[in-house]
Amino acid sequence: MTTTAPAADSRALGLAHYAARGVLERVLARHGITFHQQVTLRAAVTAESPRTPDDIVAQVQGALKADPADIRAALDALLAKRLLVADGTHLCPTDAGRELIAVTAAEVAPFSARIWGGIPADDLAAAGRVLALVTERADAELAALD
């Protein structure tokens, strides 16, 4: 008996996104950090040089399409938790911030391996191309709405 996979569409994409994000959010909750805070902290940790708050907000907004006020609230929370510190006009991750990103990445890795494992490379490449095109088109639609 063969079954036909459903065609990819916005609903299928959303369901996959939220299922995987749910796993990540459970891991993050154990560390007292939210998804938005983790994405914001990761932007600072992976930056090649210290970034201004505006730089981080722009990067995270571009990735998440989130309200800048929500991203600034995430920055404030990260500063309050001492995962980021101000250095003049720049924000820098603390050792605790870097450690948190490393620890949560290590905790999520086995889940990711089980979720993505066994999917043929050609399927992943095709999905990557489709998702890149969907992202490009959605970004263009968002820009047209502004």
N, C-alpha and C positions, 0 to 999 in steps of 0.2 A: 504494500500500500504506500503510495507516495502522496505527500502533502505539498501543496504549493505555498511557498512563503508569501506573506502579504507584501504588497508593494510598499516601499518606503514612502512615508508622507510625514507631514508635520506631527501628527498624533504619534506615530511610531517613534519618531525622533524624540519627542517630548517624553514618552514613556521610558525609553532607554536612558535618556539623560537623568530623569528624576529617580529611576531605580538605582543607577550607579551613584548619583549624588547622595541618595539616602544612605548608602553604605559609608561614604566619606563623612557625612554629617554625624553619623553615630560614633565614628572614631574620634572626630573632632570634639564632640560633646564630652567625651571622657577627659579631655584636656581643657575644658572650659573655654573653647574657642568656637566661633561660628564659621560658616562657609565663607561669608564676605570677609571676615577678619583673616582667615587663612589665605585667601586669594590676595588680599592687600599685603599681608606680611610676606608672602612669597614674592610679590613684586619687588619689595625692598630687599629681601635676602638675595634674590637672583640678579639684582642690578649690578652692573660693572663698576659703578661709582655711586656715592650717596645721591639720593634724589630729593627734590623738594616735595612738599605735600601736594602741590599742584601737578607735578610730574606723575606722582603715584596715582592720584585721582584720575588723571587723564588715561593712564595705562589701564587701570582697573575698569574704568567706564567703557573704554574701547572693547575690553574683553567680555564684561558681564552685561553691558548696556544698562547698568544700574544708575540710580539717581545719585548725583554727586554728593548730596547731603548724606545719603546712607554710607557712602564710601568714607566721607569725612568722619562720620560717627564711628566707623570701623577703625580709622586711624586714631581717633581719640581713645577708644577702648584699648588698642594696642599700646599706646603711650601710657595709659593708666596701669596696664598690666606689666609695664616695663619690658615689653617685647620689642619695642622701638624706643629710641631716644632722639631728642632734638640735638643737633650739632649745628648751631647757627641757624641758617635757613634750610638745612637739610635734615632728613630723617635717616637714622641708621639703625639697622637691626642690632639688638643686643646678643650676647652669647646665648641667653635663654631663648630669644626669638629664633636664632639659627638652629638651636637644639630642638625646639618644638617642631619646626618644619622637617628636620631630619627624622625625628621620632615618628611623627604622624605619617610621613612618606613610607617609612619602614613598616608601620602597622598596616597601612593600606595595601602595600605591595602584594601580599598573598591573596587578598580579595581580587585585586586587579588581575593577577595571574589566572585565577579561576574564572573570572568573568570573560577575559579576552583569550584565554588559552584554547588551543585547538581550532581556532578560526583560521582557515587557509589564508596564506599571505595574499593570494590574488583577490580574495574577498575583502580583506582589510584594505588593500590598495584601491579597489573599486569604491568601497565605502568612503575612504579618505577623499577621493576625487569628488564624489557626490556631496559630501559634507562641506568641502571647501567651496564648491559652487553655490550651495545653499547659503552658506555664510556670506559669500560675496554678494549674492542677490539680496539677501535680507539687509545687509549693511547699506546697500544702495537704496532700498526702500525706506530704511530709517532716515538716511540722509535727505531723501526727498520730502519726508514728513517735517523736517526741521525748518 
